[in-house]
Amino acid sequence: MSAFATASGVGSWPGVGARQAAEVVVGELAHALAHIVELPARGVGADMLGRAGALLIDVAIDTMPRGYRIAARPGAVTRRAVSLLDEDMDALEEAWEAAGLRGGGRVVKVQAPGPITLVAGLELANGHRAITDPGAVRDLAASLTEGVAAHRAALARRLDTPVVVQFDEPSLPAALGGSLTGVTALSPVAALDEAVDGGALRAADLDGVAAFVESGRTVMLGVVPTSAPRRRPSAEEVAGAVVAVTDRLGFGRSALRDRIGVTPACGLAPATPQWARTAIGLVRKAAEAWRQDPGAIQ
């Protein structure tokens, strides 16, 4: 069974307290797929691209008015990003140790922006997106690959447990569809592949989802809101939302038991701490119901 065929969070979390966040995530997801948290409310260096700055090998980042750019040498921004990542790893290790999970074989997840999102978000010294420079794209992808591998190995050693990687590509549809903005209207960013329609990547494309699952891979369905709704859904309703999708794929539910994971709809950074805890509790309970008896879910 894939390590992703269970409950997990997307990665981001509300607030600024790494230890409190790690305690909640480990407490709720230790027997599912716990993950290192991202706390973007801490500011520079703590968001998705800032986290990448802590992971890149031989590439430094700095800030500019529109976000992050590649820097000639490591400075305060890179050092801050590295420090925040170290803090998050320390917090996860402490929570893991306190829960008695070291060496127990429970899988943990780390997150990083994918290579397309990275080069779409980072700017070169000349102000253009890195995605416009094939050499920069190649170098940044190689640096990210090396850095994530080192991060994964370091956390696996510290926790004495297997670690898997989630690459986030929120900018992929825009990059494929040619809708990334340039420095000016006269310098547009060309689509990576103009033959590909970014709209074809929508989760509603059930034919694509079915083909993906049929190839033996795992789909994680984001079915819990990232902010508290007026009425809190039950775990049974969340599980029902999962089967509402999977039933339309045309497979038997038992055949999908090891191919489907459950998460919130997106990162939980915008949520209140109370709803963030509730949301991952709901996905955990829904995943447990799915694993135990998918045929009984209404």
C-alpha angles and dihedrals in degrees: 000000000000116000087232095060093094140056123306144145125252093237115258121096136188124257134022103268111106096185095049091048093049092049092054095045094047091044093053102033108028091108092042121036112313117192143196110260131237115211107193091174087078088074131220113034095014102085127081097278091040089055088053088054088060092051103044116106117226091350123104130197135210134180130256131173095279099041132280134354135185111266130208093235138003114282139162095306095053091044091051092049091051091047092051092049090050089051091051092049091049090050093050092047091051093049092045092050093046090052091053093240101129110124093004095119096241110149121238127198131220124193134213135164112266119245095261094051089046096053091040091055103039119077128213123233089266092059097252121124114264089236089073092064115068091199092053091047091053094046095046093048090051092047092049092049092051094044096049091048090053091047092050092049093047093051092045089055093047095049096032089225139104117277128201129194131233117197114202118211107180090148095052097094091050092047093049093043096048095240098125110118121238130216089273136001087262093059107053121178110245119230115260089231117004091196091067120081112214089212089067088070095066116126088236090072093100094174089062092046091050092051090048092052093043089057088065099259131126129250122204112205119209102215106148119082117247092225128043113275121216090258120036111233119229123240087249091057091049091051088048090055089055094052091044086068100036094048089059091055091072098236127120112259094237090055089057097047092099095038104055130077129182128222141154113278092259141338116322098225092111092051128093114255089248094054093043090058091045093048096055090042088056094049090048093052092044091051091049091053090047092051096045102047117348091173092064096057113107 
